[in-house]
Amino acid sequence: MCHHMTADLRGKGALVSGASRGIGYAVAAELLARGASVLITARKPEPLEAAAEALRALGHSGKVVAVAGNSGDAAARQQQVDRAVAEFGSLDILINNTGINPVYGPLMDADLDAVRKIFDVNLVAALGYVQLAHRAWMAEHGGAVVNLSSVTGIRSSKVIAAYGASKAALIRLTEELAWELGPKIRVNAVAPGVVKTKFADALYSDDEEAAAAPYPLKRLGTPEDVASLVGFLVSDEASWITGEVVRVDGGLLATGHI
């Protein structure tokens, strides 16, 4: 259930990458609840279409469009951005949510091709989406971008170091873009702790209580915890916020640990 049922994004068009489930799906639902129309992307067509049907069933006024394609593929990104503008007449909001993490363990053992792929999808693709959204709509009309980073982009996690390094780079990219694209385009990032999604399943499924124990709030995050923050950041309520990285981590980093 979305926290905000306001219509402050009515008439706006949004693109959310990696939105067939988890945080991306929750963000799409939040934007719809706020009145936007949303194009969702993901690699696999069947789960993506199922997500689109579920979003339409929520009964909001905005349009839902699904365009499958790999976020790491330039042609797919172009198709998605073009379709969003064609369907909605604008592309006011871009949520870079796609992230991959095929590498666990010490960096000294990491396969460099896998590390390149992490950076290509988690960082380069995000910049690619921003470039395309900028050319297609935002340069002339303005807009808001939110990049999904991670607490591992702020503090070392040891076990998912390559992923964390890519998310740290995404934070720096966010700051550079905010500086470059202001005043018409705002660019922010959010940095979640462990959120209960299929993507993070290995981090908590064996013992959720133990996984939540280090958090001052004594629970893991939900996709909706992140989505409500993203909805705020792309709204006019956040009109003087850009270049910011907002932690949504149940207080984890405040403990000095990760």
C-alpha positions as CSV (number, residue, x, y, z in Angstrom):
1,M,0.0,0.0,0.0
2,C,1.4,3.4,-1.0
3,H,1.8,5.9,1.8
4,H,0.8,8.9,-0.4
5,M,-2.5,9.0,-2.2
6,T,-2.0,12.6,-3.4
7,A,-2.2,13.6,-7.0
8,D,0.9,15.9,-7.1
9,L,2.4,14.1,-10.1
10,R,-0.7,14.2,-12.2
11,G,0.0,14.7,-15.9
12,K,3.7,13.7,-15.6
13,G,5.4,10.8,-17.4
14,A,7.9,8.6,-15.6
15,L,10.2,5.8,-16.6
16,V,11.3,3.2,-13.9
17,S,13.9,0.7,-14.8
18,G,14.1,-2.8,-13.3
19,A,10.4,-2.6,-12.2
20,S,9.0,-6.1,-12.6
21,R,9.3,-6.7,-8.8
22,G,10.8,-5.4,-5.6
23,I,11.8,-1.7,-5.2
24,G,11.2,-0.9,-8.8
25,Y,7.6,-2.2,-8.8
26,A,6.9,-0.4,-5.5
27,V,8.3,2.9,-6.9
28,A,6.1,2.5,-10.0
29,A,3.0,2.0,-7.7
30,E,3.9,5.0,-5.7
31,L,4.3,7.2,-8.8
32,L,0.9,6.0,-10.1
33,A,-0.7,6.7,-6.7
34,R,0.6,10.3,-7.0
35,G,-1.0,10.7,-10.4
36,A,1.8,10.0,-12.9
37,S,1.8,7.7,-15.9
38,V,4.6,5.1,-15.8
39,L,6.7,3.1,-18.2
40,I,8.3,0.1,-16.5
41,T,11.2,-1.9,-17.9
42,A,12.8,-5.2,-17.1
43,R,14.8,-7.8,-19.0
44,K,12.2,-10.6,-19.1
45,P,8.9,-9.8,-20.9
46,E,6.6,-12.2,-19.0
47,P,7.2,-11.0,-15.4
48,L,7.2,-7.4,-16.7
49,E,3.8,-7.8,-18.3
50,A,2.5,-9.4,-15.1
51,A,3.8,-6.5,-13.1
52,A,2.1,-4.0,-15.6
53,E,-1.2,-5.8,-15.2
54,A,-0.9,-5.7,-11.4
55,L,-0.2,-2.0,-11.5
56,R,-3.2,-1.4,-13.8
57,A,-5.3,-3.3,-11.3
58,L,-4.5,-0.8,-8.6
59,G,-7.0,1.5,-10.4
60,H,-5.1,4.7,-10.6
61,S,-5.7,7.3,-13.4
62,G,-2.2,7.1,-14.9
63,K,-1.3,4.9,-17.8
64,V,1.0,1.9,-17.4
65,V,3.3,0.9,-20.3
66,A,5.7,-2.1,-20.2
67,V,8.7,-2.2,-22.5
68,A,11.0,-5.2,-22.0
69,G,14.7,-4.9,-22.7
70,N,18.1,-5.1,-21.0
71,S,19.1,-1.8,-19.3
72,G,22.7,-2.4,-20.3
73,D,21.7,-2.3,-24.0
74,A,21.8,1.2,-25.6
75,A,19.2,0.3,-28.2
76,A,16.8,-0.9,-25.5
77,R,17.2,2.3,-23.5
78,Q,16.5,4.4,-26.6
79,Q,13.4,2.4,-27.4
80,Q,12.1,2.8,-23.8
81,V,12.7,6.5,-23.6
82,D,11.2,7.1,-27.1
83,R,8.1,5.0,-26.1
84,A,7.6,6.9,-22.9
85,V,7.6,10.3,-24.7
86,A,5.3,8.9,-27.4
87,E,2.8,7.4,-24.9
88,F,2.8,10.2,-22.2
89,G,3.8,13.3,-24.2
90,S,6.6,13.9,-21.7
91,L,9.3,12.3,-19.6
92,D,9.4,14.2,-16.4
93,I,10.7,11.6,-14.1
94,L,13.5,9.0,-14.4
95,I,14.2,6.3,-11.8
96,N,17.4,4.4,-12.4
97,N,16.6,1.3,-10.4
98,T,18.2,-1.6,-12.4
99,G,21.1,-3.2,-10.5
100,I,23.0,-6.5,-10.7
101,N,25.4,-8.2,-8.4
102,P,26.8,-11.4,-9.9
103,V,30.1,-11.2,-7.8
104,Y,30.4,-12.2,-4.2
105,G,33.6,-12.6,-2.2
106,P,37.1,-11.1,-2.2
107,L,38.0,-8.7,-5.0
108,M,41.3,-10.6,-5.5
109,D,39.2,-13.5,-6.8
110,A,36.7,-11.5,-8.8
111,D,36.2,-12.2,-12.4
112,L,37.0,-8.9,-14.1
113,D,34.5,-9.4,-16.9
114,A,31.8,-9.7,-14.2
115,V,33.0,-6.6,-12.5
116,R,32.9,-4.7,-15.9
117,K,29.3,-5.9,-16.3
118,I,28.3,-4.7,-12.8
119,F,29.7,-1.2,-13.6
120,D,28.1,-1.2,-17.1
121,V,24.6,-2.0,-15.8
122,N,24.7,-0.2,-12.4
123,L,26.6,3.0,-13.5
124,V,27.0,3.4,-17.3
125,A,23.4,2.4,-18.1
126,A,22.2,4.9,-15.5
127,L,24.1,7.7,-17.2
128,G,22.8,6.4,-20.6
129,Y,19.2,6.8,-19.4
130,V,19.9,10.3,-18.2
131,Q,21.5,11.3,-21.5
132,L,18.5,10.0,-23.4
133,A,15.9,11.5,-21.1
134,H,17.8,14.8,-21.3
135,R,17.8,14.8,-25.1
136,A,14.2,13.6,-25.4
137,W,12.5,16.0,-22.9
138,M,14.3,17.2,-19.8
139,A,16.8,19.6,-21.4
140,E,13.9,21.8,-22.6
141,H,11.2,21.1,-20.0
142,G,13.1,20.1,-16.8
143,G,12.5,17.0,-14.7
144,A,13.6,14.9,-11.8
145,V,16.0,11.9,-11.6
146,V,16.5,9.4,-8.7
147,N,19.3,6.9,-8.8
148,L,19.0,3.8,-6.6
149,S,22.3,3.4,-4.8
150,S,23.0,1.5,-1.6
151,V,24.5,1.7,1.9
152,T,27.3,-0.4,0.3
153,G,28.1,2.7,-1.8
154,I,28.7,4.7,1.4
155,R,30.6,2.2,3.6
156,S,32.5,-1.0,2.8
157,S,30.6,-4.2,2.9
158,K,33.5,-6.6,2.2
159,V,31.4,-9.4,0.7
160,I,29.8,-7.5,-2.1
161,A,32.7,-5.1,-2.8
162,A,32.4,-4.7,-6.6
163,Y,28.7,-4.0,-6.2
164,G,29.4,-1.4,-3.5
165,A,32.1,0.2,-5.6
166,S,29.6,0.6,-8.5
167,K,27.0,2.1,-6.1
168,A,29.6,4.5,-4.7
169,A,30.3,5.6,-8.3
170,L,26.6,6.1,-8.8
171,I,26.5,8.5,-5.8
172,R,29.3,10.5,-7.4
173,L,27.6,10.4,-10.7
174,T,24.4,11.8,-9.0
175,E,26.4,14.7,-7.5
176,E,28.1,15.5,-10.9
177,L,24.7,15.4,-12.7
178,A,23.0,17.6,-10.2
179,W,25.7,20.2,-10.7
180,E,25.7,19.9,-14.5
181,L,21.9,19.7,-15.0
182,G,20.6,22.3,-12.6
183,P,18.5,24.5,-12.4
184,K,15.9,22.7,-14.6
185,I,16.7,19.1,-13.7
186,R,17.1,17.7,-10.1
187,V,19.1,14.6,-9.6
188,N,19.2,12.7,-6.3
189,A,20.0,9.2,-5.0
190,V,18.7,7.0,-2.3
191,A,20.8,4.5,-0.4
192,P,18.8,1.6,1.1
193,G,20.0,-0.9,3.6
194,V,18.8,-4.5,3.2
195,V,15.3,-4.5,1.7
196,K,13.1,-7.6,1.7
197,T,13.2,-8.4,-2.0
198,K,14.1,-11.4,-4.1
199,F,17.3,-9.6,-5.1
200,A,18.5,-9.4,-1.5
201,D,17.0,-12.7,-0.4
202,A,20.4,-14.4,0.2
203,L,21.2,-11.6,2.8
204,Y,18.3,-12.4,5.1
205,S,16.3,-15.5,4.2
206,D,18.2,-17.9,6.5
207,D,17.5,-15.8,9.7
208,E,15.7,-12.6,9.2
209,E,15.7,-11.7,12.9
210,A,19.5,-12.0,13.0
211,A,19.8,-10.0,9.8
212,A,17.6,-7.2,11.3
213,A,19.4,-7.2,14.7
214,P,22.1,-4.6,13.8
215,Y,19.4,-2.1,12.7
216,P,18.3,0.4,15.4
217,L,14.7,0.0,14.1
218,K,15.0,-3.8,14.4
219,R,13.5,-4.7,11.1
220,L,14.6,-4.9,7.5
221,G,13.3,-2.4,4.9
222,T,10.3,-3.0,2.6
223,P,10.1,-1.8,-1.0
224,E,7.4,0.6,0.1
225,D,9.8,2.2,2.6
226,V,12.1,3.2,-0.4
227,A,9.2,4.0,-2.8
228,S,7.7,6.6,-0.5
229,L,11.0,8.4,-0.3
230,V,11.5,8.3,-4.1
231,G,7.9,9.7,-4.5
232,F,8.8,12.6,-2.3
233,L,12.1,13.3,-4.1
234,V,10.5,13.6,-7.5
235,S,7.7,15.8,-6.2
236,D,7.5,19.5,-5.9
237,E,7.8,19.0,-2.1
238,A,11.5,18.4,-2.8
239,S,11.9,21.3,-5.2
240,W,15.1,22.6,-3.4
241,I,16.8,19.2,-3.0
242,T,19.3,18.1,-5.6
243,G,22.7,16.3,-5.5
244,E,21.5,14.6,-2.3
245,V,22.0,11.0,-1.2
246,V,19.3,10.0,1.3
247,R,19.9,6.9,3.4
248,V,16.8,4.8,4.0
249,D,18.5,2.1,6.1
250,G,16.6,1.8,9.5
251,G,19.6,3.6,11.1
252,L,22.2,1.0,10.1
253,L,25.0,3.4,9.1
254,A,24.4,5.4,12.3
255,T,25.7,2.4,14.2
256,G,29.1,2.7,12.5
257,H,28.7,-0.8,11.0
258,I,27.3,-2.3,7.9
